[in-house]
Amino acid sequence: MAVDFESVQINPVTYTGYSPKIRPITYLWRITQGTGTGYLAGTYPDGVTTVEGVPVPATVRVLLRSTDPAFDGLFVSEVSSNVDGTWRVDGLNPNLKYDVVGRKDGFNDVIMANVSPATD
């Protein structure tokens, strides 16, 4: 069955008055758009992704750490570490805290919790 997109009508949503959800959405947009000056990085020797002490490429995810349950665990960024295990995520707000999750297929995740970004 084919879908004819010309026949699909989109009705815009119009907000009247103040909505308490507008501010959190704006805040959410700001923290996920990489507008900060902070960074988190894995450098040799302590921060690289390794398996049994040998540097390997892996997935590194950055999640927001917050006391507000609406924002806690919010996905911020994901990168793949290099072959030497190094990685870096830029554009983070240095006033916020983050959880960093290292993930490699076949292994348990490694979590660094409640970390603050560095600034140059």
Secondary structure, DSSP 4 states (H G I P E B T S, - for coil): ----GGG---PPP---S--TTHHHHHHHHHHHTT-SSEEEEE-TTTTS-EETTEE---EEEEEEE-SSTTTTT-EEEEEEPPTTS-EEEEEE-TTSEEEEEEE-TTS--EEEEEEPPEE-
